[in-house]
Amino acid sequence: MIYLPANDESIVKAAGIISGGGLVAFPTETVYGLGANAYDAKALAKVFEAKGRPRFDPLIIHIAAIETLESVAALSLLSADARKKLFLLAENLMPGPLSIVLPKNEKIPGIATAGLPTAAIRFPDHDVAQKLISLAGGAVAAPSANPFGSLSPTRAEHVRDKLGDKVDMILDGGPARIGLESTVLDISNDDIRILRPGGTPKEAIEKVIGFKLCPQQKTQTFGSESDQQTPLPSPQSLVPNPQVSPGQLKSHYAPKTPLFVVDREKIIKQPYKTGCAFLFFDDFTANEWLKAQKHTEKAAVRVLSGAGNALEAASKLFETLHELDSGNYERIFAQFAPPDGLGEAINDRLTRASC
């Protein structure tokens, strides 16, 4: 595995690896991605193998310019109204942490999209990512560069520690600016909806398209308690349906340490226990909790944003969870964020990471 700081020389080297069918972990404004040539089915299979990712979970296709969108998407299959909304979104919110589900171009192999006729496509707002994608052929499939289901990487070190030699090269571009994956928006049919909340708040999308979005789709769950009360399914039915978007499974983005997420009132009342860590959204809540406790001199307390700023909190979420997960704690108690803006995405990640 090659580990290099991101500069012009290393980006050219990384692009050559991707063009040759290899895997490169690279920085974006959201999290680090594990990139492969989006047109190379064998290279895409390596992504699934390296991550231990199930084939029913599709990849996001990254481009480096809006002008190249038709090389990965079949825009002619969109309705006139959907095309209008697409170009409004592209004009106002791209590049940025927004992935849009569109009919896929026939050049994109089915393995990239879990066999579905649609693909989630995004234009990252990061110079290193844009240069790499452009030099590597204009389209790179890149899920987060971590083992499937675990905490997303916001630093190159996270990728090195979790994937190691499963990656041909890691480009170190410093910490991710946003720290949460992109919002995934499906405009492939008349029922426009967010499939995964992320770095672009719902309110920003609604402002551009001019109306309120449909409620988020429910996550697909497996092995729930209700399964025990129904007849055993056939073997064929045990194969999950393909996901339209990544990040829709109930359990995802999870640390090894058991994580329990509660609202502000409950976490203030949660008694301190030796061996536990506490993750608060803001200083005000952390101080209220400390006032209510006794013997907390050795308590592991972390705060995502002292002033309660959702953007700062989002950028620190995965990094802080990585830190706590390596601290040999018995469990982590975390506070839900206020649900507006980026708080929705923060709470989505906490919920999927929890027990």
C-alpha positions in Angstrom: 0.0 0.0 0.0 1.3 3.4 -1.0 0.6 6.3 1.5 1.3 9.8 0.1 0.3 13.4 0.8 -2.0 14.7 -1.9 -0.1 16.9 -4.4 0.1 17.1 -8.1 2.6 14.3 -8.5 0.8 11.8 -6.2 -2.6 12.6 -7.7 -1.2 11.7 -11.2 0.2 8.5 -9.7 -3.2 7.7 -8.1 -5.1 8.4 -11.3 -2.8 5.9 -13.1 -3.6 3.3 -10.5 -7.4 3.8 -10.9 -7.1 3.7 -14.7 -5.2 0.4 -14.4 -7.9 -1.2 -12.3 -6.6 -0.5 -8.8 -8.1 1.1 -5.7 -7.3 4.5 -4.3 -8.6 6.1 -1.1 -8.9 9.8 -1.6 -10.2 12.8 0.3 -13.5 14.6 -0.4 -15.3 17.3 1.5 -17.6 14.7 3.1 -15.5 11.6 4.0 -12.6 9.6 2.4 -13.7 7.6 -0.6 -12.5 4.3 -1.9 -12.2 4.9 -5.6 -12.3 2.6 -8.6 -12.8 3.2 -12.3 -16.6 3.5 -12.7 -16.5 1.8 -16.1 -14.4 -1.3 -15.0 -16.5 -4.1 -13.5 -13.5 -6.0 -12.3 -12.2 -2.9 -10.5 -15.6 -2.3 -8.9 -15.7 -5.9 -7.7 -12.4 -5.2 -5.8 -14.2 -2.3 -4.0 -16.9 -4.7 -2.6 -14.2 -7.3 -1.7 -12.0 -4.7 0.1 -14.8 -3.3 2.1 -16.7 -6.6 2.7 -19.6 -4.8 1.2 -22.7 -6.7 0.1 -23.5 -6.6 -3.6 -27.0 -5.3 -3.0 -25.6 -2.0 -1.7 -24.9 0.3 -4.7 -21.9 2.6 -5.1 -22.0 6.4 -5.7 -20.5 7.6 -9.0 -18.3 10.7 -8.7 -17.7 13.1 -11.6 -15.4 16.1 -11.9 -17.6 18.4 -14.0 -21.3 18.9 -14.6 -20.6 18.7 -18.4 -19.7 15.0 -18.0 -23.0 14.1 -16.4 -24.3 12.4 -19.5 -21.3 10.1 -19.6 -22.7 8.3 -16.5 -26.4 9.2 -16.6 -29.2 8.7 -19.2 -30.7 12.1 -18.9 -33.0 11.5 -21.9 -35.0 9.1 -19.7 -35.9 11.9 -17.3 -39.1 13.8 -17.7 -38.9 17.5 -18.7 -39.8 18.5 -15.1 -37.1 16.2 -13.6 -34.5 17.6 -16.0 -35.4 21.2 -15.0 -35.0 20.3 -11.3 -31.7 18.5 -12.0 -30.2 21.6 -13.6 -31.5 23.9 -10.9 -29.9 21.6 -8.3 -26.6 21.4 -10.3 -26.5 25.1 -10.7 -27.1 25.9 -7.0 -25.8 22.9 -5.0 -23.0 21.4 -7.1 -20.2 20.8 -6.5 -21.1 19.8 -3.0 -22.3 17.0 -0.7 -25.3 16.1 -2.8 -25.8 12.8 -4.7 -28.7 12.6 -7.2 -30.2 9.3 -8.2 -30.7 9.3 -12.0 -31.2 6.7 -14.8 -27.7 5.2 -15.4 -25.8 5.3 -18.6 -25.4 1.9 -20.2 -21.6 2.2 -19.9 -21.9 1.9 -16.1 -21.6 -1.8 -15.2 -24.6 -3.3 -13.3 -22.3 -4.2 -10.3 -21.9 -0.5 -9.5 -25.7 -0.1 -9.1 -26.7 -3.4 -7.6 -28.3 -4.3 -10.9 -30.7 -1.3 -10.7 -31.4 1.0 -13.7 -30.4 4.0 -11.7 -27.2 5.4 -10.2 -26.4 7.9 -7.5 -24.1 10.5 -8.9 -22.3 13.4 -7.3 -19.7 16.1 -8.0 -17.5 16.5 -4.9 -16.4 19.9 -3.7 -12.8 19.1 -3.2 -9.8 20.0 -5.4 -7.9 16.8 -4.9 -11.0 14.7 -5.7 -11.8 16.7 -8.8 -8.3 16.5 -10.1 -8.1 12.8 -9.4 -11.4 12.0 -11.1 -10.6 14.1 -14.1 -7.3 12.4 -14.7 -8.7 8.9 -14.0 -11.2 9.1 -16.9 -13.9 11.4 -15.5 -16.0 8.9 -13.5 -14.9 7.2 -10.2 -17.1 4.9 -8.1 -16.3 5.6 -4.5 -18.1 4.5 -1.3 -16.6 5.5 2.0 -13.1 4.0 2.5 -13.9 1.8 5.5 -15.0 -1.8 6.3 -18.7 -2.1 5.5 -21.0 -1.0 8.3 -18.2 0.6 10.4 -17.4 4.3 11.2 -16.8 6.4 8.1 -13.2 7.7 7.7 -12.7 11.5 8.0 -8.8 11.2 7.9 -6.4 9.2 5.9 -5.2 7.5 9.0 -8.6 6.0 9.5 -8.3 4.4 6.1 -4.8 3.1 6.8 -5.8 1.7 10.2 -9.0 -0.1 8.9 -8.3 -1.1 5.4 -4.5 -1.1 5.2 -3.1 -3.2 2.3 -6.5 -3.8 0.8 -6.0 -0.4 -0.8 -3.3 0.2 -3.5 -2.8 3.8 -2.5 -4.0 6.3 0.1 -3.9 10.0 -0.7 -3.7 12.1 2.5 -5.5 15.4 2.0 -6.0 16.2 5.7 -9.3 16.0 7.6 -12.6 16.0 5.8 -14.3 19.5 5.9 -17.9 18.3 6.4 -17.4 14.9 8.0 -20.7 13.4 6.9 -21.6 11.6 3.7 -23.6 13.3 1.0 -27.3 13.7 1.0 -28.8 11.3 -1.5 -31.8 12.7 -3.5 -33.9 10.6 -5.8 -35.4 12.5 -8.8 -35.5 9.5 -11.1 -39.4 9.5 -10.9 -42.2 11.8 -10.0 -41.9 11.0 -6.3 -38.9 13.1 -5.4 -37.5 12.2 -2.0 -34.4 12.1 0.2 -33.1 8.6 0.5 -30.2 9.5 2.9 -29.8 12.7 4.8 -26.3 14.1 4.7 -24.1 17.1 4.1 -26.7 19.1 2.1 -29.6 20.0 4.4 -33.2 19.3 3.3 -34.0 22.9 3.6 -31.4 23.9 1.1 -32.8 21.4 -1.5 -36.4 22.6 -0.9 -35.4 26.2 -1.4 -34.0 25.3 -4.8 -36.8 23.1 -6.1 -39.6 25.3 -4.6 -41.6 22.7 -2.5 -41.4 20.5 0.5 -39.9 17.0 0.0 -41.6 13.7 0.6 -40.8 12.0 3.9 -37.6 10.0 3.9 -38.1 6.3 3.0 -38.0 3.8 5.9 -34.8 1.8 6.3 -34.7 -1.8 5.3 -34.3 -4.0 8.4 -33.2 -7.6 8.9 -33.6 -10.0 11.8 -36.2 -7.9 13.7 -38.2 -9.3 16.6 -41.2 -9.5 14.4 -39.4 -12.1 12.2 -39.8 -14.6 15.0 -43.6 -14.4 14.8 -43.9 -15.2 11.1 -43.4 -18.3 9.1 -39.9 -19.0 7.9 -39.1 -17.4 4.6 -38.0 -19.2 1.5 -34.2 -19.2 0.8 -34.8 -16.9 -2.1 -36.6 -14.3 0.0 -33.6 -14.1 2.4 -31.6 -12.2 -0.3 -32.2 -8.5 0.4 -33.6 -6.3 -2.3 -31.1 -4.0 -3.9 -30.8 -0.6 -2.1 -31.5 2.4 -4.2 -29.0 4.4 -2.2 -26.1 3.6 0.2 -26.6 4.1 3.9 -30.2 2.8 4.1 -29.7 -0.2 6.3 -30.8 0.0 9.9 -27.4 -0.8 11.2 -24.5 1.2 9.7 -21.7 3.6 10.5 -21.2 1.7 13.8 -18.3 1.7 16.3 -17.3 -1.5 18.0 -18.1 0.0 21.4 -21.9 -0.2 22.1 -23.5 3.2 21.5 -26.7 4.4 23.1 -28.3 7.6 21.8 -30.9 9.6 23.8 -32.4 13.1 23.8 -31.1 16.0 25.7 -33.4 15.5 28.8 -32.5 11.8 29.1 -28.7 12.3 28.8 -28.7 14.9 31.5 -30.4 12.4 33.8 -28.1 9.5 32.8 -25.9 8.7 35.8 -22.1 8.6 35.3 -20.7 5.1 35.3 -17.1 4.1 35.4 -15.9 2.9 32.0 -18.5 4.9 30.0 -18.0 7.8 27.7 -20.4 10.7 27.1 -20.8 12.5 23.8 -22.8 15.8 24.0 -24.0 18.0 21.2 -23.1 21.3 23.0 -21.4 22.8 26.1 -24.6 23.8 27.7 -25.9 20.2 27.9 -22.5 18.9 29.0 -22.3 21.4 31.8 -25.9 20.6 32.9 -24.9 16.9 33.1 -21.8 17.6 35.0 -23.7 19.7 37.6 -26.0 16.8 38.2 -23.3 14.2 38.7 -20.9 13.2 41.5 -17.4 11.9 41.2 -17.0 12.6 37.5 -13.3 13.7 37.7 -12.3 10.9 35.4 -15.4 11.0 33.2 -14.7 10.8 29.4 -16.7 13.8 28.1 -16.7 15.0 24.5 -18.6 17.8 23.0 -19.3 18.1 19.2 -19.8 21.9 19.2 -19.4 24.1 22.2 -21.8 26.7 20.7 -24.2 24.1 19.3 -23.2 24.7 15.7 -24.5 21.8 13.5 -21.9 22.2 10.8 -19.1 22.0 13.4 -20.8 19.1 15.1 -21.2 17.2 11.8 -17.5 17.7 10.9 -16.4 16.2 14.3 -18.9 13.4 14.6 -17.1 10.5 13.0 -13.7 11.7 14.2 -14.9 11.8 17.8 -16.5 8.4 17.6 -13.3 7.0 16.2 -11.4 8.4 19.2 -13.9 7.1 21.7 -14.1 3.7 20.0 -10.3 3.3 20.5 -10.5 4.2 24.2 -11.5 0.8 25.6 -14.8 2.1 27.0 -17.6 -0.3 27.9 -20.2 1.9 26.2 -20.8 5.3 24.8 -23.8 7.5 25.6 -24.5 10.2 22.9 -27.0 13.0 22.7 -29.3 13.6 19.7 -28.8 16.9 17.9 -31.6 19.4 17.3 -33.3 17.9 14.2 -33.3 20.8 11.8 -30.6 21.4 9.1 -27.6 19.1 9.4 -29.0 17.8 12.7 -31.1 15.4 10.7 -28.1 13.8 9.1 -26.2 13.7 12.5 -29.1 12.0 14.1 -29.5 9.5 11.2 -25.8 8.5 11.6 -26.1 8.2 15.4 -29.3 6.1 15.1 -27.8 3.7 12.6 -24.6 3.4 14.7 -26.5 2.7 18.0 -27.4 -0.6 19.6 
